[in-house]
Amino acid sequence: MTMAGYLAVSFTGLASRNSAVDSRSWVCGAPMERLCNNVEWSKSKVPGGVRAVLQVGSEAKEGLSKNVDGVLGLDVVSESEPREKGFLSMGKTKLVCTIGPACSSMEDLEVLALGGMDVARLNLCHNTREWHLDMIRKIKKLNKEKGFCVSVMIDTEGSQVHVVDHGAPSSIKVEEGSIWLFTAKKLDGSSPCTVQANYPGFSEGIKIGDELVIDGGMAGFQVIEKIGHDLKCKCIDPGLFLPRAKFSFWRDGRILERNNELPTLSTKDWADIDFGISEGVDFIAVSFVNDSSAISCLKDHLSSKSPKSIRVLAKIESLEALHNLENIVEASDGIMIARGDLGVDIPLEQIPTVQEEITYICRQMNKPVIVASQLLESMVEYPIPTRAEVADVSEAVRQHADALMLSGESAIGSYGQKALSVLRLASNRMESWSRYERRQVLPHKRQLGLSPSERIAEQICNCAAEMADNLGVDAIFVYTKHGHMASLLSRNRPNSPIFAFTDEESTRMALTLQWGVIPLFTDLTDDMEFNVIKSADLLKAKGVIQKGDAVLVVSDVTPTSSTAFQSIQVKTIS
């Protein structure tokens, strides 16, 4: 906070409130071109009707001290965190919790929200439609009555070869040398050592001697006989056989790439999606995406059926998805790295490098990425994680993932709240270390924008993030209709927290998944000065910001005039 006084003194007399500073001006003893590399600033109108303006100045006494009435939709956690810890100590990595029987009461959900849960995930593979409806309404009630901003994500079941029935209601132990029959025929009554698959063609192309692996290695079998479409197998790797376990087939040490002609979105998935639309969910995560076509199809469906904007995430959990990764990332609104199922399709030793590559590509293409599966798996049963798990969490943060996700740890575990606390502490510590080591810079940023206005917005955000770090401002304010500039700022991973003000509720909920972004719902006007004064006064009244704090202001709010003013301003709270 000490930087604010320095900024106020340094800017005195440098620029009037509405003055434009060109690239030859100096800020805090540094030439502007050094602060904003590779950006051409112009006072003239450019194609597309967009003019980039950079303003630097300390607000006049009447500037940010007016009493402005209004309501600021600030999450109660985000409101308390800067007061208690300071701006730089605020957590930037978002936290996703899977909701299940272990955390389904209002009290449990509130504790998770207070613990930092940004997104509540509902896995539609489990529980009934009525149960999921109850959870969605509880979360929305919690947001409305308790002042949280927890978004809702539904996760489709997807089409994949898996177990329908293995003769027991829960997991069963598989003994070495035991003989099992895998069939697509419906089982009648109890059939020991018999497994029903969900897809009639599961055995197509399989030969005697091939290996059938359950859930990436929970148990392993060798095919010893083919009986019609059934497979007779001998257990060669004893272990646990879980309900709804996934199949994969291996030959000569390599996984068999097989096109089972199963659609990405099943009939059940489409029904679940329509259910999600009717209940106003914020995200839909699509399971077992192999190419971009299913994502495009779903987006078309949402645009015609949903009254609100629902973001679509693609789950990367197959070898085929890796082959089509960039197309899938481009088509989707975000990515989930489902390491559990992905580990079924690729060798275990490849998971770390694949995770890093996916995370890097998502950041280059400005799409949020969630690292999921088995982050703190031991905490399903134990109150403390292994040190290796903590290191895994820290590595995901070091790779700049937008979000981390708990699965069974929160859904069925005995220590879900502790697991969330560990996730938060570990991610905060790695974020602090990364700031100290200056490792958050994204080299060689891929240009995303095509039109002049898009390219200008992108360069403004790149420059704004660099300026925020160089000047040491306390916070970044971004005023946005659809969240685009907020996401561009997040892509740069600035040290300062990003307060994103929007008057679109769907934008606010979508931004819960963006690294470092604190979404706030408020009325916006065409008068940017008024927007800044109003939001600053409301945050000041809540004790989030204080007199003397320096904030960098960016906006993509389009005035009613034909020209959109996208600008960077540095203001000192008075």
N, C-alpha and C positions, 0 to 999 in steps of 0.2 A: 504494500500500500504506500510505501515511502516514495515511490516513483511519481505519484500523482502530483505532489508539490513541485517536483522538478519539471514535470511537463507543463504545469500551469505557468511557472516562471519563464520557461524557455519559449512558450508560445505567445507570451504577452507582446502585443504589437506586431507579431509576425504576420497575422492574417486577420482580416475582419470576418464577421460571421459568414458572409456569403462570398468571400473571395475565393477565386480558383488559384491554385498553385501549380505552375507548370514544372516540367522536369528539371529546370535549372534552379529551383528553389531548394533551400536547405532546411532540414528538420533535425533539431537536436545536434547540430554540428556536423551532420552527414548529408551529402547531396542526395536528392530524391532518387536519381537514377541508380544509386548504390542500394537504396532501400527497396526499390522496385525494379529489379532487373528484367530486361526483355519486354518492357511495357512501353508502348508509345502513347503518351498523353497528348490529347489535342483539345483545343477549345472549340474547334469547328464541328459542324454536324457531319456525321458519318453515315454511310448507307445503313438502312434499317431504322433510321430515326432514333438512334441511341447516342447519347453524349456522355462520356465518362468524365467525371469531375472529382478532383481530390481536394478536400478541405481540411485544414488543420487549424485548430484554434481553441482557446479557452472560452467557455460560454460566459456571456455577460451576466451580471448579477441577476437580472430578471429572467435569464434563460432557463436554467433547470431548477428554479426555485418557485415557480408558479404552483399554486394549488390546483390540481386538475382532478376532477372526479372521474372515477372509472373503476372497472373490475379487471383484475389481472389473474388469469387462470394459471397460477404457479403451483406446481406440485409441492406438497408439504415437505417432502424430503429435500428437494432442491432449494426450498426456502430456508431450511435450517442449516444445511451443510456449509454454505459460505460464511454464515455467522459464527459457526462453531470452529471451522477448520481453516477458513481463508480460501480465496479463489483458487490458488494453485494446488491446494490439497483436495479439491473436489474430484471425485472419480469420473473418468472419461469413458471407460469401457462399459458398455451396457450389459445388463444381466437378465437372462431369460430363465424362467422357472417353469418346469412342466407341472401342471396341476393334476393331482391324483387323489386317491383315498386318504393319503397321509396328511393332506393339507387342504381339505375341501370345505372346512367350516369358515364362517366369516372371520372368526378370531384368528385362525391360521393364515388366511389370506391377508389380513391386515398386518400381521407380524411380518410376513414376507414383503409386503409393500413398504413397510417401515425399514426393512433390512436392505432395501435397494432394488427390489424386483421392478424392472422396467416393462417387461413383456411377460404375460401369462400365456403359456402354450397349452393347448388342449389336443392330445393325441387321440384322433378319432378311431384308432385301432382298438381302443379299450373303452369300456363303459357304454352306457345307453345314451340315446339321443336326449332323453329327459334329464339325465345326469349332466350332460354338457350344457344344456339349456340353463339349468340351475346355476352352473358355474359362471357362465357368461353374465347372467343377470346379477349374480353376487358381485362380480368384479365391477360391473358398471355402477352398481349401487355404492360400492366402496369408493369409487372415484367421485361420485356425486355428493355423497354425504360426508366423506372424510377428507376430501381435497387431494386425492392422489391422481396420478396420470399414468395408469397402467394400461397398456394396450393389450388387445386380445388376438392371439394367433391360433388358427386351427390348422392341424397337420393331417393331410389326407392319408388314407391307408395305402393307396397305390396298388398296382397290379404286380405281383411277384410270386414266384413259386415258393410256397411255404406250407407248413404243416397245418392241417385242419384238425386232425385228431391223432393222438398217439397212445390212446388207451388210458390216460390218467388226467385228472383235472389240473394238476400242477406239474412241476418238473419231475422227471424220473431218471434214475441212474442207469447208465448203459455199461454193461460189463464187457470186458475184452473177450473176443471169441464168440459172443452171442450172435445169433442169426436173426435178421429182421427182414420183414417184407414191406416194401414201399409200393403203394398202390394209389390210384385215383378213385377206386371204388368206395362207395359209402360204407362205413363200418356198421355192422349190426351187433349191438351189445358189446361185451368185452372181448377184445381180440389182442391177447398179449403179443408183444414184439411185432405189432403191425402198425404201420403209419399211413394215414390217409393224406395225400397231397391235394392241393386246391386246383391243380391244373391237369387235365387229362393227358396233355402232351409232354409232361415233365420228363419222361424218359426217352424222348426222341433223340436219336444220334448218340446215345450212351452205349458204350461197349463193355464187355466183361473185362475186368481189371481196372476200370476207372474208379476213382475215389469220389465218394459222396461226403461232403463236409457240411456239418451242421453249425450254423451261426459263426462261421469263420474259424472254427476250431474247438467248439465246445465238445464235440464228439466227431469221430470219423469212421467211415465204413468203406469197404471195398466191394464192388459189384462182382458177385460170383455166379449169377445166373439171371437171364432175362426170360420172364414168363409172360408172353404177350406184351402188354404195356407195363407190366409190373417188374420191379427189380428186387431180386433176392440178394441181400448184402450181409457181410460179416463185419462185426465191429473190430477195427484195428487200433482205434484211439478211444479208450473208455472215457466217459465224462458225463455231463448232464445234458438231458434232452428237454429243452424248455418248450412251453406251449407256443404255438405260432412261430416256431423256429424257421429260419430261412435255409434253403438248399443252395449249394454250389457244387459243381462237378469239376474235377481236376484230372488231367492226363499227363503223365511224364513230367510232373512237377509244375505244370502250367494250368491255369484256370481255363475252362472251355468257354469261349465266347459263344453264347447261344441266343438266337432271336426266337423267343417263345411266342411271338406274335400276340403278346398281351398288351392291351392299350395302357398308356400311362395313367389315364383317368378311367376308372371302372364305373359301372352304373351306380354303385354305392357312393363312389367319390363325388359324382355329379349331384346326387341327392344331398350329400353332406355339404357341398359347396352352396347349393341353394338354401340350405339351412343356415349356413354362415352369413349369406347375403341378407336373409330375413332378420337375423339378429344383429346385423351391423358390426361384424368383426372387422378388425383393422388389417390383418395379414392372413394370407392363405399360403401355407407351405406345401408344395407339391412333391410327393414321394416318388422315388425311382424315375426321375426325369432322365431321358436318354438323348433327347435333342430339343431344339427350341420350339418345335411345332405345337406341343401340348401347352406350353406357356402362352404362345400367341393365341391359341384357340381359347384358353381360359380367359385371357385378357379381353378378347372380343365378347365373350359371354358376360363378363362383369360389366363392360361398358354399356351393354344393352339391358342388363337386368338390375344392376346395383345403383341406388340413388346416391351413394357416396363412393369416394375413391378408396378401393381396397387394393393394397399392394400384394404382389405375387412373388413369393420366394421359391427358388428351385433348390431342391435337396440334391446334393452331389453324393451319390452312394453307389455308383457302378462304374465299371471300366469304360463302358460305352459313353457315359456322360463325360469322362475325362477326354475322350477323343473329340467331343463336340463342345468343349468347355467354353471357349470364347463366344460362340453363338448363343449358348444358353445364358451366359452372364449378360450379354447384350440384350437379350429378349426379356429378362426378368427384372424385377425391382430389387433383388437381393439374393444372396446365396446362403444356404446352410450346408456346412461340411459335416455330413453325417458319418463320422468316422467308424461307427460300429459296423454298419452295413457295407461301407466302402472297404473296410478291412476284410470283408468276405471275398471281395472281387479282386483285390490286389494284395501282393505279399506284404506282411506286416512291416517289414523294414522300409517300405516305400512311403508309409503314411506320413512321417514328419516332413519329407521334402514335398510331397503332393500338397499337404496342408499349406505350407509356406507359399508354394506356387499359386494355389487358388487364391489365397489371401492377397498376394501381390497383384494378381490380375484384377481382382475385384476393386482394389484401391485405385489402380490405374484407370479403370472404367467407371469409377465413382459409384459403385454399388456396395451397400453394406453387406458384411459377411459375418455369419455366426459360426463359431467353432463349437461343435456339439459332440456328445457321446463320451461317456466314461471319464469325464474330467476329474471327478472325485468319487469314483465308483465304490471305493472301500467304505465311504461314509453312508452307503445304504445300510450297512450293518454296524459300523464303528463310529464313535464320536470324534475321531481324529483321522485326518487323511494320511496317506503315506507321503514321505518327502518327495518321492518321484512324481506323485500327482500334483503337488504344489509347483514343482519345477515345470511340469507340463502346462499348467495354467499360466505360469509366468512366461513361458515361451510363446504361447498364443498371443499374449498381450504384447510381447516384444515384437512379434510379427505384425502388429497393428490391426488385429481383428477388431471389428466394431463391437462384437458382443460375444459373450460366453454363455453356454446353456447347461443347466442342470436337467437331467432326465429322471432316472429312477431315484436319484439322490433326494429330490424333493417330492416326487410323485408317490413313492411307496416306502421311502427310507424312514428310519427312526430319528434321523438327525438333519432333516431338511433345512431348518433355520440355521443350524451351525454350518452346514455346507455352504449356504448362501453367504454367511459371514466370512468364511474362509476364502471364498471366491472374491469377495469384495476387498478383503485385506491384501490378498496376494496380488490382485490386479492393480490396486492403488500403489503398492510398493514398487512394482515394476514400472508403472507410469512415472513415478518420481525418479527412479534410477535412469529411465530413458531421457527424461528432461535434463538431468545432470550430465548425461553422456552425449546429449545433443544428437540422438539417433532417430529422432522422429521425422527428419527431412525425407521427402520422397523425391529421389533423383529422377531426372528425365521424365517429367510428367507427360503422359499421353494427352495430346490435344483432343478434347471431346466435342467442342462446339463446331458447327458447320457454318451457320449464318454469322454475320458480323456481330449482331447483338449477343449471341451465345458465346462467341469468342471473347468479346469484351467482358461479359460477366465472369467468365472463367479466369481471365487475366486479373480482373479486379480482385477476385477472391484469393488467387495465388499471392498477389501483392499484399492484400490486407493481412493475410496470415503471417507473411514475412515481416510486415511492419509491426504487427502486434507483438511478435517475439522480440524484434530489435528494440522497440520502444518500451517493452515491459508493461504494457497496459494491463489493467486489472481484469477487464472483461471485453468481449466482443458482442455488440448488439447487431442482429440482422433482422430486417423487416421483410417478410416474405409471404407471398400468397400460396405458393405450391411447394415451398421448401427447397427449391433448386439451389439457391445461393447458400443456404444453410448447409446443404450436403457438400457443396464445393469447398466451403470453409472447413468442414469436418475432414474432408479428404486430405487437407494439408496438415492435420494434426497440430494445431497451434497450442501453445502452453496455456493460454487464457481460455476460460470456459466460454462457450458460445450460447448466448441467450437468443433464441429464435422467437420472434413475435409474429403471430399470424392470426387472421380472423377466420381461418378455415379449420374446423375441428378435425377433419380427416388428415390435414397436413400436420396438425399438432400431434396426433396419435402416431402417424407414420414416422415422425422425427424421433420417437422414443428409441428407435433402433440405430440412430446415427451417433457415432463416436463423438463424445464431448459436447453434444447439443442438448440444451435444456429448453424444451418447447414450452411456450406460453401462449395462452389464448387471450386475445384482446381485440378490441375494435381498432381498425386502422382507417386513416383518412388519407386523402391525397396530399395533405400538408405534412411533409416529413418532419419539419421542425416541431410541429405539435405532437406527432407520434413519439418523438424522442423525449420531449418534455414530459409528456404524460407517463410513458413507461418508466422513465428514470424516477419521477416523483413517486410512483406506486412502489417501485423496488426499494427506494430510499425509505418510504414509510414502513415497509416490512423489515427493514434492517438488513436487506441483502447487499445493498451498496451504501456507501457513506460519502460524506462531503470530502472532496479531494481525490476520489477515485477517478482514474482515467479510463475512458471506454472508447473503443474504436467502433464506428457505426457504418454499416453497409446495408444497402436496400435494393430490392428488385421490385418494389411496389410501383406499379405503373400509374401515373397520373391520368386524368381524363384527357389531357392534351395529347397530341400525336407523338410527342417526344418523351421518351422514358429517360429519366435521369438516374443513372447508376453511379453511386458515389462512395467514396471513403471519407469519413470524417473522424477526427479525434477530438473528443470533448472531455472536459473536466467537470465532475459533479460539483455544483456549488451549493 
